[in-house]
Amino acid sequence: MSADLLLAMRQSIIDGAPDMATALAQQAIVDGIAPLEAINHGYVLGMHDVGEQFAHGRMFLPDMMASAEAMRAGMAVLDPELKRCGEVRPMAGTVVLGTTKGDIHEIGKTLVGTMLTAHGFCVHDLGVDISSEKFVDKARELNADIIGVSALLTTTMRNQKGVVETLEKSGLRSQVKVIVGGAPVTRRWADEIGADGYAKDAMSAVELARALMEQKIQGRAVEPA
Amino acid sequence: MRPKLELLDRALIERILGEAFQLIEDPGVRVAPYVFDLLQSAGVTIENGIAHIPEPLARSLLDLAPRGFCLYDRRGAPAVRYAGDDVHFDPGSSCLNILDAETQQARPAVSADLVRMVQVTEMLPQFAAQSTAMVCSDVPQEIGDWYRLLLVLWYSEKPVITGAFSADSLHTLLELLTIESGGRDALRRQPRAVFDVCPSPPLNWSEFASHNLVDLARAGVPAEIVSMPLAGATAPVTLAGSITQHAAECISGIVIHQLAGPGAPIVWGGAPAIFDMRSGKTPMGAIETAMLDIGCAEVGKHLGLPTHSYLVAGDGKQIDAQVGQESGISAVLGALAGINMISGAGMLDFLACHSIEKLIIDAEAIASAQRMVEGIEPQTQSLAVAMFAQTGLRGDFLKLKETRALFRKEQHFPSHVVDRGQSNACPGILERARQRVSELLSGYDRNPMPSEQEQEISAFAERESKKSGLEGSPGIFHSEYAREPGLI
């Protein structure tokens, strides 16, 4: 019975069905399934399936957004239960995300946030038009592993450099990795401003974030995605 | 008969406009405080930064916008007519990177690249206008926008499609154009440039864009709205829905603009694109992007307004068959749609990179498109019978006087960039394009401005550079730009 429920949870993510994900999470609590088991053997497996199908071109960004929404819906039910049980869901890392000062474009950044969340990162999305100081303050507050800075305009991508500089001044540079992205941004630009990585799209951002976390944990060099 | 491409029927255009007028009233349009008073004094309700624009007001202001205007070249001759079905092309704008001529790898663009592109564009009749094509990485950011316009004005006599990086810098750019035109009245009477102004989708006129609209209207210098809905991301996924959003953004922009300067010239323009649901990219070479561009322009043409679009760009990273077909197809489609100004030539990699060699190749596609819109005309009283009467069934039409008299009119002759079997042609188009760049650059001869004007522009450059904390202006006559001695 529990196996059927876990399968249904997995499927609710693939289907991008938040109402179903909510109902199944409630059912899991009623059935006494441990919340971590429900998450890891239900929803997370669904996200893995979605990621794989996306990578193979069988699912598309709107499908991915719907799956992430379903994941959020399920987690909204299970998170309080986790806390009640005194359990903590292991996260892949903590990311502070935002679009740089002077830039109000958010689609790319939001996609990256969705994909990172879907792959187990704890993402704090600051929104758009964010000053370097806000990025750094939030990273300090959350003890973040990564700051992700998006810019869509040629005129605002230069503010990505300001985030790196502000982080250096704050003394946090050695603890927090900086990744950059956005239409005009290139790997060369990332290197030039001293960022730790550049991601050309949301999937690459996940690979990059994972590699940087591995680097952080193991202290070894990494080739950015 | 001039061939014409239309994608929307009249009923659909009316529906698009009907919903666009609905959108600008409810949910309304986000506007900056800079235009609150202007809009409110015309009866627009503003709540929490959202303007709710009534349709009758919008319609009356649309009626005030001019149905056409000209951009003038340096000599004061009308060179670009934004009206009717006139079609012009210019290179794409504001690119950060360039495909290096030798390595064919992308690298940050520098001033010398911009100057070379301006010189090549100057030599190509396919381009009626220049653009401030690149952001030059070798000059400080603070002076980046006026400096690139200065280089274009210095090395070209053609009109310019440009834009400001900020609300403040617009005034510096206008000052430069005023010097070049010989006064504010002259600039207003015979504008040399049009300024791109971009709303942020969906339905948002930011502080910067609002400032630009108002200040350009008051200066009487043409503004070009470049609305950029991304179908499925920042706009409805349907092409018709995105065209409707584009119309709402343009109409609301025209409302602000015409309230600030009734009768000031403005262009119904855009750079819409689809949002690729696999990659999250915005493919400029997608056929649906071209369809969006054409559909958006068609709505503007229905209103009788001057039009602009972003086409002739490809998405591949190298000059190859993909980029060639994407750019060539959209050049032809845009020309057939009768769009007044088509920007984008030379660009690839989702507008992230420029290439002078690609610009050369695109010029050939544009020439073909220009030939296409000339259409098929009878040319002779008898279409074929009279010529057969001379040759009978021998078929030696090559000897006929009609052949000699008309072949130049009937056939477009591409440059040697296009392989038509010339005996000495290089095997690859990239090499032929490189050769052509080299030929055009060696044939380029800068026509100087009157010396007083050049001095005034140099003084302007020096003054503005110092205002930005620099010791002096970067060179205009840089030795690597042209065969001229240093001036500054």
Boltz contact constraints between the chains, C-beta under 6 A:
constraints:
  - contact:
      token1: [A, 60]
      token2: [B, 277]
      max_distance: 6.0
  - contact:
      token1: [A, 60]
      token2: [B, 278]
      max_distance: 6.0
  - contact:
      token1: [A, 61]
      token2: [B, 277]
      max_distance: 6.0
  - contact:
      token1: [A, 61]
      token2: [B, 280]
      max_distance: 6.0
  - contact:
      token1: [A, 104]
      token2: [B, 200]
      max_distance: 6.0
  - contact:
      token1: [A, 107]
      token2: [B, 233]
      max_distance: 6.0
  - contact:
      token1: [A, 107]
      token2: [B, 234]
      max_distance: 6.0
  - contact:
      token1: [A, 111]
      token2: [B, 280]
      max_distance: 6.0
  - contact:
      token1: [A, 154]
      token2: [B, 94]
      max_distance: 6.0
  - contact:
      token1: [A, 154]
      token2: [B, 96]
      max_distance: 6.0
  - contact:
      token1: [A, 154]
      token2: [B, 135]
      max_distance: 6.0
  - contact:
      token1: [A, 155]
      token2: [B, 165]
      max_distance: 6.0
  - contact:
      token1: [A, 158]
      token2: [B, 141]
      max_distance: 6.0
  - contact:
      token1: [A, 184]
      token2: [B, 96]
      max_distance: 6.0
  - contact:
      token1: [A, 201]
      token2: [B, 279]
      max_distance: 6.0
  - contact:
      token1: [A, 201]
      token2: [B, 280]
      max_distance: 6.0
  - contact:
      token1: [A, 202]
      token2: [B, 280]
      max_distance: 6.0
